[in-house]
Amino acid sequence: MLDFFNLVIIYRFGEAIGDTLGITAIIEAWKTNKKFIIFANNEAFFLNNPKVYKVISTSHLNASVSRLIRIILTLLQSKNILRYEFNSNQTKKLRITIQEYLTKNNCSLFEAH
């Protein structure tokens, strides 16, 4: 369904501003015409970004709702639903780390921003 609408979901539940900045770098470096739905704590980073279709702020969700959404997204992970992590040793789960994406696309963090 996400492929049909040309959408990618990237989610990050946490308060680290640096991680949110990392998501913006990935969006800018992504060489595709896909639109992004972002679940993140700091929605202001994504305002007026033409590549972002929708931002769902996780900062205003109560803990139970936040946990439920995170569990559902984790269970549905695919090439179009990705968990953002700055760095990870969890190789069996679908996720995107900024180092992996930028290395794969021969792009530096500076160039992505």
Helices and strands as residue ranges (DSSP letters): E 7-11, H 17-29, E 35-40, G 43-46, E 52-57, H 63-75, E 81-85, E 95-97, H 98-104, H 109-112
